[in-house]
Every structure is written in C-alpha cells, then in structure tokens.
Amino acid sequence: MSLSTHIKPISYLKANAAKIAAELKADGEAYIITQNGEAAMVVQSVAEYEQTQETLAMLKMLAQSDKDVKHGKVLDAKNTLANLRKRRGV
C-alpha cells in the first residue's frame, strides 16, 4: 500500500480501530490521521515504533562517536584490547 491510502480522518480511526490495528500488525505501514483536514497524528504498530526507537538510539550513538572522534576522545585499539585481555586474564 502507498502512503496516500493510509491518510485517514480521525472519524475513520474511531470507527475502524480494530481493522487498523490488524493492518498495522500485518504490514507495519503507519497511518496518518487528520483532524479538521490537517495531519494530527501518526498511528503505527508497536513493532514499528520499537524499531524506530532503536534506529534513533543507534543514530544518537553514532553522532556521539563522531563528536568524540572530532574532539580527540579516542583510545588506541591495540592498547585497549591488551588492557581488556589483561583484566580478563586472557
């Protein structure tokens, strides 16, 4: 389905909540819900929401890593691995 078929008024959500829930579970494609002709909310499955949150967390970690590299907050891999092995007794 295309996004244009998933733009519905809030009255559709109220009348078809169970159907929408089943569709979200089946195909994961979010709905854009309008109110008074304007986009008001996005309704998505829990699985899709969790995936979005995981993606955002990963992007935040990458941004922080990039910032650390730019500020010279890095460790030498060879020394770091040697220290880890020493701590673990390997």
PDB file of N, CA, C and O in Angstrom:
ATOM      1  N   MET A   1       0.842  -1.199   0.000  1.00  0.00           N
ATOM      2  CA  MET A   1       0.000   0.000   0.000  1.00  0.00           C
ATOM      3  C   MET A   1       0.875   1.247   0.000  1.00  0.00           C
ATOM      4  O   MET A   1       1.984   1.250   0.536  1.00  0.00           O
ATOM      5  N   SER A   2       0.365   2.279  -0.598  1.00  0.00           N
ATOM      6  CA  SER A   2       1.108   3.534  -0.609  1.00  0.00           C
ATOM      7  C   SER A   2       0.658   4.410   0.546  1.00  0.00           C
ATOM      8  O   SER A   2      -0.413   4.212   1.119  1.00  0.00           O
ATOM      9  N   LEU A   3       1.483   5.366   0.870  1.00  0.00           N
ATOM     10  CA  LEU A   3       1.185   6.264   1.985  1.00  0.00           C
ATOM     11  C   LEU A   3      -0.140   6.996   1.781  1.00  0.00           C
ATOM     12  O   LEU A   3      -0.862   7.246   2.746  1.00  0.00           O
ATOM     13  N   SER A   4      -0.460   7.335   0.552  1.00  0.00           N
ATOM     14  CA  SER A   4      -1.692   8.081   0.299  1.00  0.00           C
ATOM     15  C   SER A   4      -2.945   7.307   0.696  1.00  0.00           C
ATOM     16  O   SER A   4      -3.971   7.913   1.006  1.00  0.00           O
ATOM     17  N   THR A   5      -2.874   5.979   0.691  1.00  0.00           N
ATOM     18  CA  THR A   5      -4.032   5.190   1.110  1.00  0.00           C
ATOM     19  C   THR A   5      -4.107   5.063   2.626  1.00  0.00           C
ATOM     20  O   THR A   5      -5.094   4.554   3.158  1.00  0.00           O
ATOM     21  N   HIS A   6      -3.084   5.517   3.318  1.00  0.00           N
ATOM     22  CA  HIS A   6      -3.040   5.451   4.773  1.00  0.00           C
ATOM     23  C   HIS A   6      -3.220   6.823   5.431  1.00  0.00           C
ATOM     24  O   HIS A   6      -2.831   7.016   6.583  1.00  0.00           O
ATOM     25  N   ILE A   7      -3.797   7.752   4.716  1.00  0.00           N
ATOM     26  CA  ILE A   7      -4.149   9.050   5.290  1.00  0.00           C
ATOM     27  C   ILE A   7      -5.654   9.029   5.509  1.00  0.00           C
ATOM     28  O   ILE A   7      -6.432   8.982   4.556  1.00  0.00           O
ATOM     29  N   LYS A   8      -6.047   9.063   6.761  1.00  0.00           N
ATOM     30  CA  LYS A   8      -7.463   8.920   7.097  1.00  0.00           C
ATOM     31  C   LYS A   8      -7.872   9.970   8.128  1.00  0.00           C
ATOM     32  O   LYS A   8      -7.052  10.412   8.932  1.00  0.00           O
ATOM     33  N   PRO A   9      -9.151  10.366   8.098  1.00  0.00           N
ATOM     34  CA  PRO A   9      -9.651  11.293   9.125  1.00  0.00           C
ATOM     35  C   PRO A   9      -9.808  10.570  10.468  1.00  0.00           C
ATOM     36  O   PRO A   9      -9.901   9.344  10.517  1.00  0.00           O
ATOM     37  N   ILE A  10      -9.836  11.325  11.523  1.00  0.00           N
ATOM     38  CA  ILE A  10      -9.945  10.753  12.862  1.00  0.00           C
ATOM     39  C   ILE A  10     -11.231   9.945  13.016  1.00  0.00           C
ATOM     40  O   ILE A  10     -11.269   8.989  13.791  1.00  0.00           O
ATOM     41  N   SER A  11     -12.268  10.311  12.300  1.00  0.00           N
ATOM     42  CA  SER A  11     -13.519   9.551  12.366  1.00  0.00           C
ATOM     43  C   SER A  11     -13.317   8.118  11.848  1.00  0.00           C
ATOM     44  O   SER A  11     -13.932   7.181  12.358  1.00  0.00           O
ATOM     45  N   TYR A  12     -12.458   7.954  10.838  1.00  0.00           N
ATOM     46  CA  TYR A  12     -12.154   6.621  10.323  1.00  0.00           C
ATOM     47  C   TYR A  12     -11.433   5.797  11.388  1.00  0.00           C
ATOM     48  O   TYR A  12     -11.721   4.614  11.566  1.00  0.00           O
ATOM     49  N   LEU A  13     -10.500   6.424  12.088  1.00  0.00           N
ATOM     50  CA  LEU A  13      -9.792   5.734  13.166  1.00  0.00           C
ATOM     51  C   LEU A  13     -10.761   5.279  14.249  1.00  0.00           C
ATOM     52  O   LEU A  13     -10.674   4.151  14.736  1.00  0.00           O
ATOM     53  N   LYS A  14     -11.677   6.157  14.622  1.00  0.00           N
ATOM     54  CA  LYS A  14     -12.655   5.818  15.667  1.00  0.00           C
ATOM     55  C   LYS A  14     -13.538   4.644  15.239  1.00  0.00           C
ATOM     56  O   LYS A  14     -13.823   3.750  16.036  1.00  0.00           O
ATOM     57  N   ALA A  15     -13.961   4.654  13.994  1.00  0.00           N
ATOM     58  CA  ALA A  15     -14.887   3.627  13.503  1.00  0.00           C
ATOM     59  C   ALA A  15     -14.196   2.314  13.134  1.00  0.00           C
ATOM     60  O   ALA A  15     -14.844   1.268  13.087  1.00  0.00           O
ATOM     61  N   ASN A  16     -12.892   2.358  12.873  1.00  0.00           N
ATOM     62  CA  ASN A  16     -12.192   1.177  12.358  1.00  0.00           C
ATOM     63  C   ASN A  16     -10.927   0.836  13.140  1.00  0.00           C
ATOM     64  O   ASN A  16      -9.959   0.335  12.567  1.00  0.00           O
ATOM     65  N   ALA A  17     -10.929   1.102  14.429  1.00  0.00           N
ATOM     66  CA  ALA A  17      -9.720   0.905  15.231  1.00  0.00           C
ATOM     67  C   ALA A  17      -9.213  -0.535  15.166  1.00  0.00           C
ATOM     68  O   ALA A  17      -8.012  -0.754  15.003  1.00  0.00           O
ATOM     69  N   ALA A  18     -10.091  -1.506  15.288  1.00  0.00           N
ATOM     70  CA  ALA A  18      -9.670  -2.910  15.261  1.00  0.00           C
ATOM     71  C   ALA A  18      -9.082  -3.280  13.896  1.00  0.00           C
ATOM     72  O   ALA A  18      -8.075  -3.984  13.819  1.00  0.00           O
ATOM     73  N   LYS A  19      -9.710  -2.806  12.831  1.00  0.00           N
ATOM     74  CA  LYS A  19      -9.215  -3.076  11.478  1.00  0.00           C
ATOM     75  C   LYS A  19      -7.831  -2.459  11.282  1.00  0.00           C
ATOM     76  O   LYS A  19      -6.930  -3.094  10.734  1.00  0.00           O
ATOM     77  N   ILE A  20      -7.674  -1.230  11.730  1.00  0.00           N
ATOM     78  CA  ILE A  20      -6.383  -0.545  11.600  1.00  0.00           C
ATOM     79  C   ILE A  20      -5.318  -1.285  12.408  1.00  0.00           C
ATOM     80  O   ILE A  20      -4.198  -1.474  11.933  1.00  0.00           O
ATOM     81  N   ALA A  21      -5.659  -1.700  13.619  1.00  0.00           N
ATOM     82  CA  ALA A  21      -4.705  -2.441  14.453  1.00  0.00           C
ATOM     83  C   ALA A  21      -4.244  -3.716  13.752  1.00  0.00           C
ATOM     84  O   ALA A  21      -3.057  -4.045  13.772  1.00  0.00           O
ATOM     85  N   ALA A  22      -5.169  -4.426  13.140  1.00  0.00           N
ATOM     86  CA  ALA A  22      -4.829  -5.659  12.422  1.00  0.00           C
ATOM     87  C   ALA A  22      -3.924  -5.363  11.224  1.00  0.00           C
ATOM     88  O   ALA A  22      -2.963  -6.090  10.973  1.00  0.00           O
ATOM     89  N   GLU A  23      -4.232  -4.306  10.495  1.00  0.00           N
ATOM     90  CA  GLU A  23      -3.411  -3.941   9.340  1.00  0.00           C
ATOM     91  C   GLU A  23      -2.008  -3.518   9.773  1.00  0.00           C
ATOM     92  O   GLU A  23      -1.021  -3.866   9.125  1.00  0.00           O
ATOM     93  N   LEU A  24      -1.927  -2.775  10.862  1.00  0.00           N
ATOM     94  CA  LEU A  24      -0.620  -2.344  11.353  1.00  0.00           C
ATOM     95  C   LEU A  24       0.229  -3.546  11.739  1.00  0.00           C
ATOM     96  O   LEU A  24       1.431  -3.580  11.478  1.00  0.00           O
ATOM     97  N   LYS A  25      -0.404  -4.523  12.358  1.00  0.00           N
ATOM     98  CA  LYS A  25       0.303  -5.735  12.755  1.00  0.00           C
ATOM     99  C   LYS A  25       0.758  -6.527  11.531  1.00  0.00           C
ATOM    100  O   LYS A  25       1.853  -7.090  11.512  1.00  0.00           O
ATOM    101  N   ALA A  26      -0.093  -6.559  10.520  1.00  0.00           N
ATOM    102  CA  ALA A  26       0.186  -7.357   9.325  1.00  0.00           C
ATOM    103  C   ALA A  26       1.256  -6.743   8.433  1.00  0.00           C
ATOM    104  O   ALA A  26       2.199  -7.427   8.034  1.00  0.00           O
ATOM    105  N   ASP A  27       1.118  -5.457   8.117  1.00  0.00           N
ATOM    106  CA  ASP A  27       2.064  -4.873   7.156  1.00  0.00           C
ATOM    107  C   ASP A  27       2.953  -3.782   7.736  1.00  0.00           C
ATOM    108  O   ASP A  27       3.912  -3.363   7.086  1.00  0.00           O
ATOM    109  N   GLY A  28       2.659  -3.319   8.929  1.00  0.00           N
ATOM    110  CA  GLY A  28       3.523  -2.358   9.597  1.00  0.00           C
ATOM    111  C   GLY A  28       3.495  -0.947   9.046  1.00  0.00           C
ATOM    112  O   GLY A  28       4.204  -0.074   9.546  1.00  0.00           O
ATOM    113  N   GLU A  29       2.690  -0.710   8.026  1.00  0.00           N
ATOM    114  CA  GLU A  29       2.657   0.618   7.418  1.00  0.00           C
ATOM    115  C   GLU A  29       1.797   1.564   8.267  1.00  0.00           C
ATOM    116  O   GLU A  29       0.631   1.279   8.538  1.00  0.00           O
ATOM    117  N   ALA A  30       2.373   2.666   8.674  1.00  0.00           N
ATOM    118  CA  ALA A  30       1.711   3.607   9.574  1.00  0.00           C
ATOM    119  C   ALA A  30       0.563   4.350   8.889  1.00  0.00           C
ATOM    120  O   ALA A  30       0.504   4.459   7.664  1.00  0.00           O
ATOM    121  N   TYR A  31      -0.331   4.849   9.710  1.00  0.00           N
ATOM    122  CA  TYR A  31      -1.431   5.692   9.244  1.00  0.00           C
ATOM    123  C   TYR A  31      -1.180   7.132   9.683  1.00  0.00           C
ATOM    124  O   TYR A  31      -0.713   7.388  10.793  1.00  0.00           O
ATOM    125  N   ILE A  32      -1.494   8.049   8.802  1.00  0.00           N
ATOM    126  CA  ILE A  32      -1.512   9.464   9.161  1.00  0.00           C
ATOM    127  C   ILE A  32      -2.972   9.815   9.386  1.00  0.00           C
ATOM    128  O   ILE A  32      -3.812   9.644   8.503  1.00  0.00           O
ATOM    129  N   ILE A  33      -3.260  10.307  10.579  1.00  0.00           N
ATOM    130  CA  ILE A  33      -4.634  10.642  10.946  1.00  0.00           C
ATOM    131  C   ILE A  33      -4.787  12.153  10.904  1.00  0.00           C
ATOM    132  O   ILE A  33      -3.979  12.897  11.460  1.00  0.00           O
ATOM    133  N   THR A  34      -5.856  12.589  10.224  1.00  0.00           N
ATOM    134  CA  THR A  34      -6.103  14.022  10.103  1.00  0.00           C
ATOM    135  C   THR A  34      -7.249  14.440  11.010  1.00  0.00           C
ATOM    136  O   THR A  34      -8.127  13.648  11.353  1.00  0.00           O
ATOM    137  N   GLN A  35      -7.210  15.700  11.382  1.00  0.00           N
ATOM    138  CA  GLN A  35      -8.291  16.292  12.155  1.00  0.00           C
ATOM    139  C   GLN A  35      -8.524  17.680  11.574  1.00  0.00           C
ATOM    140  O   GLN A  35      -7.600  18.485  11.460  1.00  0.00           O
ATOM    141  N   ASN A  36      -9.752  17.941  11.216  1.00  0.00           N
ATOM    142  CA  ASN A  36     -10.101  19.203  10.558  1.00  0.00           C
ATOM    143  C   ASN A  36      -9.256  19.449   9.314  1.00  0.00           C
ATOM    144  O   ASN A  36      -8.870  20.581   9.023  1.00  0.00           O
ATOM    145  N   GLY A  37      -8.974  18.366   8.580  1.00  0.00           N
ATOM    146  CA  GLY A  37      -8.256  18.481   7.312  1.00  0.00           C
ATOM    147  C   GLY A  37      -6.752  18.604   7.423  1.00  0.00           C
ATOM    148  O   GLY A  37      -6.074  18.708   6.401  1.00  0.00           O
ATOM    149  N   GLU A  38      -6.204  18.596   8.632  1.00  0.00           N
ATOM    150  CA  GLU A  38      -4.762  18.723   8.811  1.00  0.00           C
ATOM    151  C   GLU A  38      -4.208  17.485   9.509  1.00  0.00           C
ATOM    152  O   GLU A  38      -4.881  16.870  10.336  1.00  0.00           O
ATOM    153  N   ALA A  39      -2.985  17.133   9.168  1.00  0.00           N
ATOM    154  CA  ALA A  39      -2.342  15.993   9.819  1.00  0.00           C
ATOM    155  C   ALA A  39      -2.268  16.249  11.321  1.00  0.00           C
ATOM    156  O   ALA A  39      -1.798  17.301  11.756  1.00  0.00           O
ATOM    157  N   ALA A  40      -2.735  15.277  12.114  1.00  0.00           N
ATOM    158  CA  ALA A  40      -2.761  15.442  13.563  1.00  0.00           C
ATOM    159  C   ALA A  40      -1.901  14.419  14.288  1.00  0.00           C
ATOM    160  O   ALA A  40      -1.342  14.715  15.345  1.00  0.00           O
ATOM    161  N   MET A  41      -1.790  13.209  13.726  1.00  0.00           N
ATOM    162  CA  MET A  41      -1.012  12.170  14.400  1.00  0.00           C
ATOM    163  C   MET A  41      -0.625  11.075  13.438  1.00  0.00           C
ATOM    164  O   MET A  41      -1.149  10.965  12.329  1.00  0.00           O
ATOM    165  N   VAL A  42       0.311  10.268  13.899  1.00  0.00           N
ATOM    166  CA  VAL A  42       0.719   9.069  13.171  1.00  0.00           C
ATOM    167  C   VAL A  42       0.415   7.888  14.073  1.00  0.00           C
ATOM    168  O   VAL A  42       0.761   7.895  15.254  1.00  0.00           O
ATOM    169  N   VAL A  43      -0.226   6.881  13.521  1.00  0.00           N
ATOM    170  CA  VAL A  43      -0.533   5.663  14.260  1.00  0.00           C
ATOM    171  C   VAL A  43       0.294   4.554  13.622  1.00  0.00           C
ATOM    172  O   VAL A  43       0.226   4.318  12.416  1.00  0.00           O
ATOM    173  N   GLN A  44       1.083   3.875  14.468  1.00  0.00           N
ATOM    174  CA  GLN A  44       1.918   2.808  13.949  1.00  0.00           C
ATOM    175  C   GLN A  44       1.920   1.632  14.919  1.00  0.00           C
ATOM    176  O   GLN A  44       1.525   1.765  16.077  1.00  0.00           O
ATOM    177  N   SER A  45       2.367   0.491  14.434  1.00  0.00           N
ATOM    178  CA  SER A  45       2.410  -0.704  15.275  1.00  0.00           C
ATOM    179  C   SER A  45       3.495  -0.554  16.335  1.00  0.00           C
ATOM    180  O   SER A  45       4.421   0.245  16.189  1.00  0.00           O
ATOM    181  N   VAL A  46       3.366  -1.327  17.394  1.00  0.00           N
ATOM    182  CA  VAL A  46       4.371  -1.312  18.453  1.00  0.00           C
ATOM    183  C   VAL A  46       5.713  -1.774  17.897  1.00  0.00           C
ATOM    184  O   VAL A  46       6.752  -1.203  18.228  1.00  0.00           O
ATOM    185  N   ALA A  47       5.695  -2.793  17.063  1.00  0.00           N
ATOM    186  CA  ALA A  47       6.943  -3.303  16.481  1.00  0.00           C
ATOM    187  C   ALA A  47       7.652  -2.220  15.669  1.00  0.00           C
ATOM    188  O   ALA A  47       8.869  -2.056  15.760  1.00  0.00           O
ATOM    189  N   GLU A  48       6.879  -1.492  14.884  1.00  0.00           N
ATOM    190  CA  GLU A  48       7.453  -0.420  14.068  1.00  0.00           C
ATOM    191  C   GLU A  48       7.972   0.707  14.952  1.00  0.00           C
ATOM    192  O   GLU A  48       9.030   1.276  14.681  1.00  0.00           O
ATOM    193  N   TYR A  49       7.234   1.028  16.004  1.00  0.00           N
ATOM    194  CA  TYR A  49       7.661   2.062  16.947  1.00  0.00           C
ATOM    195  C   TYR A  49       8.978   1.662  17.617  1.00  0.00           C
ATOM    196  O   TYR A  49       9.897   2.474  17.720  1.00  0.00           O
ATOM    197  N   GLU A  50       9.065   0.412  18.070  1.00  0.00           N
ATOM    198  CA  GLU A  50      10.292  -0.061  18.713  1.00  0.00           C
ATOM    199  C   GLU A  50      11.472  -0.012  17.755  1.00  0.00           C
ATOM    200  O   GLU A  50      12.578   0.364  18.144  1.00  0.00           O
ATOM    201  N   GLN A  51      11.238  -0.390  16.508  1.00  0.00           N
ATOM    202  CA  GLN A  51      12.310  -0.343  15.511  1.00  0.00           C
ATOM    203  C   GLN A  51      12.764   1.099  15.290  1.00  0.00           C
ATOM    204  O   GLN A  51      13.960   1.365  15.169  1.00  0.00           O
ATOM    205  N   THR A  52      11.818   2.018  15.238  1.00  0.00           N
ATOM    206  CA  THR A  52      12.148   3.434  15.076  1.00  0.00           C
ATOM    207  C   THR A  52      12.984   3.930  16.250  1.00  0.00           C
ATOM    208  O   THR A  52      13.965   4.649  16.061  1.00  0.00           O
ATOM    209  N   GLN A  53      12.591   3.545  17.465  1.00  0.00           N
ATOM    210  CA  GLN A  53      13.330   3.962  18.656  1.00  0.00           C
ATOM    211  C   GLN A  53      14.741   3.390  18.661  1.00  0.00           C
ATOM    212  O   GLN A  53      15.688   4.083  19.033  1.00  0.00           O
ATOM    213  N   GLU A  54      14.892   2.137  18.253  1.00  0.00           N
ATOM    214  CA  GLU A  54      16.220   1.529  18.169  1.00  0.00           C
ATOM    215  C   GLU A  54      17.085   2.238  17.139  1.00  0.00           C
ATOM    216  O   GLU A  54      18.276   2.454  17.364  1.00  0.00           O
ATOM    217  N   THR A  55      16.489   2.600  16.011  1.00  0.00           N
ATOM    218  CA  THR A  55      17.220   3.322  14.976  1.00  0.00           C
ATOM    219  C   THR A  55      17.673   4.680  15.489  1.00  0.00           C
ATOM    220  O   THR A  55      18.816   5.081  15.269  1.00  0.00           O
ATOM    221  N   LEU A  56      16.781   5.388  16.171  1.00  0.00           N
ATOM    222  CA  LEU A  56      17.148   6.691  16.737  1.00  0.00           C
ATOM    223  C   LEU A  56      18.266   6.561  17.758  1.00  0.00           C
ATOM    224  O   LEU A  56      19.183   7.382  17.783  1.00  0.00           O
ATOM    225  N   ALA A  57      18.200   5.532  18.602  1.00  0.00           N
ATOM    226  CA  ALA A  57      19.252   5.315  19.594  1.00  0.00           C
ATOM    227  C   ALA A  57      20.594   5.062  18.907  1.00  0.00           C
ATOM    228  O   ALA A  57      21.623   5.590  19.330  1.00  0.00           O
ATOM    229  N   MET A  58      20.579   4.252  17.847  1.00  0.00           N
ATOM    230  CA  MET A  58      21.811   3.973  17.113  1.00  0.00           C
ATOM    231  C   MET A  58      22.361   5.244  16.465  1.00  0.00           C
ATOM    232  O   MET A  58      23.568   5.482  16.497  1.00  0.00           O
ATOM    233  N   LEU A  59      21.492   6.051  15.885  1.00  0.00           N
ATOM    234  CA  LEU A  59      21.938   7.305  15.277  1.00  0.00           C
ATOM    235  C   LEU A  59      22.530   8.252  16.318  1.00  0.00           C
ATOM    236  O   LEU A  59      23.510   8.944  16.042  1.00  0.00           O
ATOM    237  N   LYS A  60      21.937   8.283  17.514  1.00  0.00           N
ATOM    238  CA  LYS A  60      22.488   9.111  18.597  1.00  0.00           C
ATOM    239  C   LYS A  60      23.876   8.628  19.000  1.00  0.00           C
ATOM    240  O   LYS A  60      24.779   9.434  19.225  1.00  0.00           O
ATOM    241  N   MET A  61      24.045   7.298  19.091  1.00  0.00           N
ATOM    242  CA  MET A  61      25.360   6.757  19.440  1.00  0.00           C
ATOM    243  C   MET A  61      26.394   7.088  18.370  1.00  0.00           C
ATOM    244  O   MET A  61      27.535   7.423  18.686  1.00  0.00           O
ATOM    245  N   LEU A  62      25.994   6.995  17.105  1.00  0.00           N
ATOM    246  CA  LEU A  62      26.911   7.327  16.024  1.00  0.00           C
ATOM    247  C   LEU A  62      27.290   8.804  16.055  1.00  0.00           C
ATOM    248  O   LEU A  62      28.449   9.160  15.841  1.00  0.00           O
ATOM    249  N   ALA A  63      26.306   9.662  16.324  1.00  0.00           N
ATOM    250  CA  ALA A  63      26.584  11.101  16.408  1.00  0.00           C
ATOM    251  C   ALA A  63      27.536  11.395  17.565  1.00  0.00           C
ATOM    252  O   ALA A  63      28.449  12.210  17.427  1.00  0.00           O
ATOM    253  N   GLN A  64      27.327  10.733  18.709  1.00  0.00           N
ATOM    254  CA  GLN A  64      28.206  10.920  19.859  1.00  0.00           C
ATOM    255  C   GLN A  64      29.605  10.412  19.545  1.00  0.00           C
ATOM    256  O   GLN A  64      30.592  11.046  19.919  1.00  0.00           O
ATOM    257  N   SER A  65      29.701   9.279  18.865  1.00  0.00           N
ATOM    258  CA  SER A  65      31.001   8.733  18.485  1.00  0.00           C
ATOM    259  C   SER A  65      31.743   9.686  17.562  1.00  0.00           C
ATOM    260  O   SER A  65      32.943   9.910  17.716  1.00  0.00           O
ATOM    261  N   ASP A  66      31.016  10.243  16.602  1.00  0.00           N
ATOM    262  CA  ASP A  66      31.609  11.200  15.675  1.00  0.00           C
ATOM    263  C   ASP A  66      32.126  12.428  16.430  1.00  0.00           C
ATOM    264  O   ASP A  66      33.214  12.933  16.151  1.00  0.00           O
ATOM    265  N   LYS A  67      31.337  12.888  17.376  1.00  0.00           N
ATOM    266  CA  LYS A  67      31.729  14.044  18.197  1.00  0.00           C
ATOM    267  C   LYS A  67      32.985  13.723  19.010  1.00  0.00           C
ATOM    268  O   LYS A  67      33.899  14.542  19.100  1.00  0.00           O
ATOM    269  N   ASP A  68      33.024  12.519  19.605  1.00  0.00           N
ATOM    270  CA  ASP A  68      34.194  12.102  20.383  1.00  0.00           C
ATOM    271  C   ASP A  68      35.450  12.065  19.517  1.00  0.00           C
ATOM    272  O   ASP A  68      36.513  12.518  19.943  1.00  0.00           O
ATOM    273  N   VAL A  69      35.331  11.525  18.304  1.00  0.00           N
ATOM    274  CA  VAL A  69      36.475  11.462  17.395  1.00  0.00           C
ATOM    275  C   VAL A  69      36.952  12.870  17.062  1.00  0.00           C
ATOM    276  O   VAL A  69      38.155  13.133  17.066  1.00  0.00           O
ATOM    277  N   LYS A  70      36.031  13.767  16.777  1.00  0.00           N
ATOM    278  CA  LYS A  70      36.404  15.147  16.432  1.00  0.00           C
ATOM    279  C   LYS A  70      37.104  15.848  17.587  1.00  0.00           C
ATOM    280  O   LYS A  70      37.943  16.721  17.367  1.00  0.00           O
ATOM    281  N   HIS A  71      36.764  15.472  18.822  1.00  0.00           N
ATOM    282  CA  HIS A  71      37.372  16.088  19.999  1.00  0.00           C
ATOM    283  C   HIS A  71      38.566  15.293  20.530  1.00  0.00           C
ATOM    284  O   HIS A  71      39.086  15.588  21.606  1.00  0.00           O
ATOM    285  N   GLY A  72      38.993  14.287  19.770  1.00  0.00           N
ATOM    286  CA  GLY A  72      40.164  13.513  20.145  1.00  0.00           C
ATOM    287  C   GLY A  72      39.943  12.565  21.312  1.00  0.00           C
ATOM    288  O   GLY A  72      40.910  12.094  21.911  1.00  0.00           O
ATOM    289  N   LYS A  73      38.703  12.278  21.644  1.00  0.00           N
ATOM    290  CA  LYS A  73      38.397  11.363  22.743  1.00  0.00           C
ATOM    291  C   LYS A  73      38.368   9.932  22.203  1.00  0.00           C
ATOM    292  O   LYS A  73      37.314   9.303  22.111  1.00  0.00           O
ATOM    293  N   VAL A  74      39.545   9.443  21.854  1.00  0.00           N
ATOM    294  CA  VAL A  74      39.661   8.107  21.287  1.00  0.00           C
ATOM    295  C   VAL A  74      40.741   7.333  22.031  1.00  0.00           C
ATOM    296  O   VAL A  74      41.613   7.921  22.670  1.00  0.00           O
ATOM    297  N   LEU A  75      40.674   6.023  21.941  1.00  0.00           N
ATOM    298  CA  LEU A  75      41.668   5.149  22.544  1.00  0.00           C
ATOM    299  C   LEU A  75      42.289   4.292  21.456  1.00  0.00           C
ATOM    300  O   LEU A  75      41.624   3.916  20.490  1.00  0.00           O
ATOM    301  N   ASP A  76      43.547   3.991  21.618  1.00  0.00           N
ATOM    302  CA  ASP A  76      44.251   3.113  20.696  1.00  0.00           C
ATOM    303  C   ASP A  76      43.684   1.699  20.835  1.00  0.00           C
ATOM    304  O   ASP A  76      43.634   1.161  21.941  1.00  0.00           O
ATOM    305  N   ALA A  77      43.264   1.103  19.743  1.00  0.00           N
ATOM    306  CA  ALA A  77      42.621  -0.215  19.770  1.00  0.00           C
ATOM    307  C   ALA A  77      43.556  -1.291  20.313  1.00  0.00           C
ATOM    308  O   ALA A  77      43.134  -2.142  21.097  1.00  0.00           O
ATOM    309  N   LYS A  78      44.822  -1.259  19.902  1.00  0.00           N
ATOM    310  CA  LYS A  78      45.767  -2.293  20.327  1.00  0.00           C
ATOM    311  C   LYS A  78      45.945  -2.263  21.849  1.00  0.00           C
ATOM    312  O   LYS A  78      45.901  -3.307  22.500  1.00  0.00           O
ATOM    313  N   ASN A  79      46.143  -1.077  22.409  1.00  0.00           N
ATOM    314  CA  ASN A  79      46.312  -0.945  23.861  1.00  0.00           C
ATOM    315  C   ASN A  79      45.026  -1.275  24.608  1.00  0.00           C
ATOM    316  O   ASN A  79      45.065  -1.908  25.662  1.00  0.00           O
ATOM    317  N   THR A  80      43.906  -0.856  24.076  1.00  0.00           N
ATOM    318  CA  THR A  80      42.623  -1.119  24.721  1.00  0.00           C
ATOM    319  C   THR A  80      42.348  -2.612  24.782  1.00  0.00           C
ATOM    320  O   THR A  80      41.936  -3.122  25.823  1.00  0.00           O
ATOM    321  N   LEU A  81      42.570  -3.320  23.678  1.00  0.00           N
ATOM    322  CA  LEU A  81      42.371  -4.773  23.662  1.00  0.00           C
ATOM    323  C   LEU A  81      43.339  -5.473  24.616  1.00  0.00           C
ATOM    324  O   LEU A  81      42.962  -6.429  25.293  1.00  0.00           O
ATOM    325  N   ALA A  82      44.568  -5.006  24.668  1.00  0.00           N
ATOM    326  CA  ALA A  82      45.553  -5.593  25.591  1.00  0.00           C
ATOM    327  C   ALA A  82      45.108  -5.410  27.037  1.00  0.00           C
ATOM    328  O   ALA A  82      45.228  -6.326  27.850  1.00  0.00           O
ATOM    329  N   ASN A  83      44.591  -4.218  27.358  1.00  0.00           N
ATOM    330  CA  ASN A  83      44.103  -3.951  28.716  1.00  0.00           C
ATOM    331  C   ASN A  83      42.900  -4.819  29.056  1.00  0.00           C
ATOM    332  O   ASN A  83      42.798  -5.320  30.176  1.00  0.00           O
ATOM    333  N   LEU A  84      41.997  -5.001  28.116  1.00  0.00           N
ATOM    334  CA  LEU A  84      40.822  -5.864  28.344  1.00  0.00           C
ATOM    335  C   LEU A  84      41.246  -7.308  28.574  1.00  0.00           C
ATOM    336  O   LEU A  84      40.736  -7.979  29.471  1.00  0.00           O
ATOM    337  N   ARG A  85      42.176  -7.778  27.762  1.00  0.00           N
ATOM    338  CA  ARG A  85      42.674  -9.154  27.914  1.00  0.00           C
ATOM    339  C   ARG A  85      43.346  -9.330  29.274  1.00  0.00           C
ATOM    340  O   ARG A  85      43.175 -10.356  29.931  1.00  0.00           O
ATOM    341  N   LYS A  86      44.105  -8.330  29.684  1.00  0.00           N
ATOM    342  CA  LYS A  86      44.796  -8.387  30.971  1.00  0.00           C
ATOM    343  C   LYS A  86      43.774  -8.453  32.114  1.00  0.00           C
ATOM    344  O   LYS A  86      43.933  -9.238  33.049  1.00  0.00           O
ATOM    345  N   ARG A  87      42.718  -7.619  32.032  1.00  0.00           N
ATOM    346  CA  ARG A  87      41.671  -7.628  33.072  1.00  0.00           C
ATOM    347  C   ARG A  87      40.938  -8.951  33.129  1.00  0.00           C
ATOM    348  O   ARG A  87      40.555  -9.404  34.208  1.00  0.00           O
ATOM    349  N   ARG A  88      40.739  -9.570  31.988  1.00  0.00           N
ATOM    350  CA  ARG A  88      40.004 -10.826  31.916  1.00  0.00           C
ATOM    351  C   ARG A  88      40.899 -12.051  32.140  1.00  0.00           C
ATOM    352  O   ARG A  88      40.415 -13.177  32.257  1.00  0.00           O
ATOM    353  N   GLY A  89      42.183 -11.815  32.194  1.00  0.00           N
ATOM    354  CA  GLY A  89      43.114 -12.916  32.397  1.00  0.00           C
ATOM    355  C   GLY A  89      43.281 -13.788  31.171  1.00  0.00           C
ATOM    356  O   GLY A  89      43.532 -14.988  31.281  1.00  0.00           O
ATOM    357  N   VAL A  90      43.142 -13.189  30.017  1.00  0.00           N
ATOM    358  CA  VAL A  90      43.257 -13.956  28.762  1.00  0.00           C
ATOM    359  C   VAL A  90      44.649 -13.826  28.207  1.00  0.00           C
ATOM    360  O   VAL A  90      44.951 -14.395  27.158  1.00  0.00           O
TER     361      VAL A  90
END
